[in-house]
Amino acid sequence: MIRAFVLASTIAVLGASGVAHATVKIDEQAPEFTLTDSNGTAHALSDFRGKTVVLEWTNAECPFVVKHYGPGNMQRQQAAATESGSIWLTINSGAPGKQGHVDGAGANAIIAETSGKQTAYLLDSDGKVGRIYGAKTTPHMYVIDGEGLLRYIGAIDSNPSGDPADIADAKQYVELALADLATGRPVATPLTQPYGCSVKY
């Protein structure tokens, strides 16, 4: 029953999301924003100019997010990215009263429970930043280079299922994009179709 629900959710979100982004485009400047993190500290995207930045839209109640946090795939990628000098910003655009919405204390509880390795967990409860970026799913991933240009938009990996067993055989698009940027190569796969639960604006 759960597997059937997850599969149905995947099909619904993939059909609705597509790969077109009306507000942001590959190789163009990432829109500036300022959001407050789970500890009450404000972070502007421009604070991180000169560093590669990963944006990860999240909802801890989404089974597709659980797929990657449960076995530690997301945390492993967060740790590898931050240890190499990149910035990893987890963003929650869930509106108050909607599934997955959290305040700062709730976000910190999730970080503690999952052993999250992100640089910061940012709160976007009015959905302004999510809408600017066209974030449609959780997870929905963006990679921004040190010059502030968007170099990757899309899925965390190539296997749009809710089954953690599928992670091992999937292409990890964010990792591959970061590796390309680290060696000065163009990102080989800059745009993919995101999959997951809809962002609960």
HELIX and SHEET records of a PDB file:
HELIX    1   1 ILE A    2  SER A   17  1                                  16    
HELIX    2   2 LEU A   45  PHE A   48  5                                   4    
HELIX    3   3 PRO A   63  TYR A   69  1                                   7    
HELIX    4   4 ASN A   73  GLU A   83  1                                  11    
HELIX    5   5 GLY A  104  THR A  114  1                                  11    
HELIX    6   6 LYS A  128  TYR A  133  1                                   6    
HELIX    7   7 PRO A  164  ASP A  169  5                                   6    
HELIX    8   8 TYR A  173  ALA A  182  1                                  10    
SHEET    1   A 7 ALA A  42  ALA A  44  0                                        
SHEET    2   A 7 THR A  34  ASP A  37 -1                                        
SHEET    3   A 7 ALA A 120  LEU A 123 -1                                        
SHEET    4   A 7 ILE A  87  ASN A  92  1                                        
SHEET    5   A 7 VAL A  53  TRP A  57  1                                        
SHEET    6   A 7 HIS A 140  ILE A 144 -1                                        
SHEET    7   A 7 LEU A 150  GLY A 154 -1                                        
SHEET    1   B 2 THR A 137  THR A 138  0                                        
SHEET    2   B 2 CYS A 197  SER A 198 -1                                        
END                                                                             
